Amino acid sequence: MSTPALMPDPELRPVISAERVRVDLGGRTILTDVGFDIEDGELVAILGPNGAGKSTLLKVVLGLVKPVSGRVSVLGQPAGRANARIGYVPQFRAIEAETTLRARDVVRFGLDGNRWGPGWPSRAREMRIDAVLDEVDGRELAKAAMGELSGGERQRLLIAQALLSDPRLLLLDEPLASLDLGREQEIISLIRKICRSRDVAVLFVTHDVNPLLSDIDRVLYLANGRSAIGPPDQVITRDCLSDLYGTPVEVVKTGGRVFVIGARI
Amino acid sequence: MKTLIELLRYPFIVNALVTGSAVAVAAAASGYFMVCRRATFAGHALPNIGFAGAAGAVLLGIEPVYGLFAITILAAIAIGMLARDLRDRDVTVGVIMTFALGLGFLFLALYSGYAQRVYGILFGSILGISVRAARVTAAAAAASIAVLAILYRPLLFSTFDPELAQARGVPVPLLSVLFLVILAIIASLAVQVMGALLLFTLLVGPAATATRIVKSPLGAIALSIALGLLYVWLGIMIAAANGTVPVSFCIASLSFVVYLPVRLLVRPGGERRYGSERPARQPV
């Protein structure tokens, strides 16, 4: 059986394909010209200075923010149409710290929170929740109230929540924010494990590339409204970043860590 | 027990119990969402806004309940549309509520008739409810519960995590308006029982107590409903047996007396902390 040439298999297209994307928010241009492809099963970190539009870019992929111009397709469809196959973990939210809801009930939102009706108890649904909780090693944690858990514990459960839609793409906004080094490493390993075992593309926003240099496949660097994508050692270089920032930038490598210096951010 | 059976011989007590129960169930169930959505100020404002509608209806010589429904639903839509952002919602609600209260006062000043009807709107007149009003209230309360059941999962999702719910295709702004409209309908029903000034007790009291004790949403809603029914039944019986104290005073007092020890003794979120790590603190 061959697929007719006129109907390219959507499974073979890039998970995300963005071209010349321009985004204005509140009268300010956040992204001027951003373009990149994300392939199946790759682990990509979005880097860039504060206010570079990293979180905004995730919202563009979700169709929550509409570009002024340019084209974004996700899983072969215009952004926003394929959200059922995207697992999204937004940045730190009120739900994490304040809610007295049991963590399992929060995780459940990922399964059927968007369906109408009261949702009668179902053994099959509970087993699916157990399965994703096991994947993040959080079955016991899920018995506690969300507000009683630490930042790393909450992050693990929110990743489980995102997995319930059986996603082809995971979008994680600052999953490492406010974690200490040990927890940071734990979450990175977990994200990498899920990326590999599920063959799901993962795009995550972070502010420090150093803890995960050896774990990621590619870097999507945003600065000055523009983007560069590639392996870390090709993107985080003096030439590439100076070009992106439009001003001379030094990249210093020392002790296995990289630092970007001199960028007007 | 003997008193209860004796009381049930009076039709007005039966009407009061039917109406009170219907209102208690609807108010307690919607109260859970109101408390979790941090929309208690809106819940407090709607009946007060309703007072203006009822006073206006009395002035025009029509049934107060029509004025109640019209103005609270209108106000609910206005609040839902104008106050998208949690941070300025209270301000919007406050401005709309005080304007409505001003209107209500104007209508009162213009009204030259018997003030007892207006007094009833402010403080409730559950012992004076007709059979027909009891039936209408029960039917409307049942309809509100049915709508809440249909909206249950997306409403819960958007209550606790609006951002993610929006990303998953839940119509968050629409649900926000719909919920306030349901709250407005329930508030309008409850005004006859508790009065505009005191019905907030039935919305906030049972739900606030229940969310302190039970974590799961369905469990908290069930406990909230049970508490609401208990307050209303006991309140009606105490008031009827005593003869002087008003029903709404008894209900408000019962709600307070139960909430206070729970508030002082039970930590929010329940019985124990799980796990070995300390709760996360944002690094400085």
Interface residues (C-beta under 8 A of the other chain):
Chain A: L62 L64 N83 A84 I86 Y88 V89 P90 R93 I95 A97 T99 T100 L101 R102 D105 V106 F109 D112 G113 N114 R115 W116 G117 P118 G119 E140 L141 K143 A144 A145 G147 E148 L149 S150 G151 G152 E153 R154 S165 S178 D180
Chain B: A149 I150 L151 Y152 R153 P154 L156 F157 F160 D161 E163 L164 A165 Q166 A167 R168 G169 V170 T211 K215 S216 P217 P268 G269 G270 R273 Y274 G275 E277 R278 P279 A280 Q282 P283
